[in-house]
Amino acid sequence: MGNYPKSINASVLNDWFDSEREDPVLIDVREHSELEIACFSKEFLHVPVSKVTSEYVKEIFNGLKDREIVVTCHAGIRSYNFCQWCLDNNIVSEIWNLEEGIDGWSRYIDPSIPRY
């Protein structure tokens, strides 16, 4: 059986950020124009999916050893695909995908973030 991204919803991620547990590294794979519309209030790394290469991602993830990583996009599809790509290319052995992306975060956690 293959390795698949773990799913996390906005509520569980929010609880994680509020817990004593070390915050995950949040990676947003949306394009720059999307960040101008709606942006997380939490700290995140911007890794636009259109710029992804194996070397680029390995370089970023090298600095994140032993950190838990949660990936997001607009609705959770691009982030899931990015997570699966990272697993398939042995860049990580475990990675989380934020279900419903920033749209879900806006709906359930932070309604001040515009929906688009």
C-alpha positions as CSV (number, residue, x, y, z in Angstrom):
1,M,0.0,0.0,0.0
2,G,1.3,3.5,-0.9
3,N,1.9,6.4,1.4
4,Y,-0.7,9.1,1.3
5,P,-1.1,12.6,2.8
6,K,-2.8,12.8,6.2
7,S,-5.9,14.9,6.3
8,I,-6.6,17.7,8.8
9,N,-9.5,20.0,9.0
10,A,-9.6,23.6,10.0
11,S,-10.9,23.0,13.5
12,V,-8.3,20.4,14.4
13,L,-5.5,22.6,12.9
14,N,-6.7,25.6,14.9
15,D,-6.7,23.4,18.1
16,W,-3.1,22.4,17.2
17,F,-2.0,26.0,16.9
18,D,-3.7,26.7,20.3
19,S,-2.1,23.7,22.0
20,E,1.2,23.2,23.8
21,R,2.4,21.1,20.8
22,E,4.9,22.7,18.5
23,D,3.2,24.5,15.7
24,P,3.3,22.8,12.3
25,V,5.0,24.5,9.4
26,L,2.2,25.9,7.2
27,I,3.0,25.8,3.5
28,D,0.6,27.7,1.1
29,V,0.9,26.5,-2.5
30,R,-1.5,29.1,-4.0
31,E,-0.3,31.6,-6.5
32,H,0.8,35.1,-5.5
33,S,-2.4,36.7,-6.9
34,E,-4.5,34.5,-4.6
35,L,-2.5,35.6,-1.5
36,E,-3.4,39.2,-2.4
37,I,-7.1,38.2,-2.1
38,A,-7.0,36.0,1.0
39,C,-4.0,35.4,3.3
40,F,-3.6,33.4,6.4
41,S,-3.1,35.3,9.7
42,K,-0.7,32.5,10.8
43,E,2.9,32.4,9.7
44,F,3.4,30.4,6.5
45,L,5.8,29.6,3.8
46,H,4.7,30.5,0.3
47,V,5.6,27.7,-2.3
48,P,3.6,28.4,-5.4
49,V,2.7,25.2,-7.1
50,S,3.6,26.8,-10.5
51,K,7.3,27.2,-9.3
52,V,7.7,23.7,-7.9
53,T,10.7,21.7,-8.9
54,S,12.2,18.8,-7.0
55,E,15.4,20.8,-6.2
56,Y,13.5,23.8,-5.0
57,V,11.2,21.8,-2.7
58,K,14.1,19.7,-1.3
59,E,16.0,22.8,-0.5
60,I,13.0,24.3,1.4
61,F,12.2,21.0,3.2
62,N,15.9,20.6,4.2
63,G,15.5,23.4,6.7
64,L,12.3,21.8,8.1
65,K,13.8,18.5,9.3
66,D,11.8,17.0,12.2
67,R,9.0,19.6,11.8
68,E,5.4,18.6,11.0
69,I,4.2,20.2,7.8
70,V,0.6,21.2,6.8
71,V,0.0,22.2,3.2
72,T,-2.9,24.4,2.1
73,C,-4.3,26.0,-1.0
74,H,-7.7,27.4,-1.9
75,A,-9.9,24.3,-1.5
76,G,-7.5,21.5,-0.6
77,I,-7.0,20.0,-4.1
78,R,-3.7,21.5,-5.2
79,S,-2.3,21.0,-1.7
80,Y,-3.3,17.4,-1.7
81,N,-1.6,16.9,-5.0
82,F,1.5,18.7,-3.8
83,C,1.6,16.5,-0.6
84,Q,1.3,13.4,-2.7
85,W,4.1,14.6,-5.0
86,C,6.3,15.2,-2.0
87,L,5.6,11.7,-0.7
88,D,6.1,10.1,-4.1
89,N,9.4,11.8,-4.6
90,N,10.6,10.8,-1.1
91,I,11.0,14.5,0.0
92,V,9.0,13.7,3.2
93,S,7.7,10.6,4.8
94,E,4.7,12.3,6.4
95,I,2.8,15.4,5.5
96,W,-0.7,16.9,6.2
97,N,-3.2,18.3,3.8
98,L,-5.6,21.0,5.1
99,E,-9.1,19.9,3.9
100,E,-11.0,22.7,2.2
101,G,-7.9,24.9,2.3
102,I,-8.1,28.6,3.2
103,D,-11.7,28.6,2.1
104,G,-12.5,26.2,5.0
105,W,-10.3,28.2,7.3
106,S,-12.3,31.3,6.5
107,R,-15.7,29.5,6.9
108,Y,-14.9,27.8,10.2
109,I,-12.2,29.7,11.9
110,D,-11.5,33.2,10.7
111,P,-14.4,34.9,8.8
112,S,-12.3,38.0,8.4
113,I,-10.4,36.2,5.6
114,P,-12.2,37.0,2.3
115,R,-13.7,34.0,0.4
116,Y,-13.2,33.7,-3.4
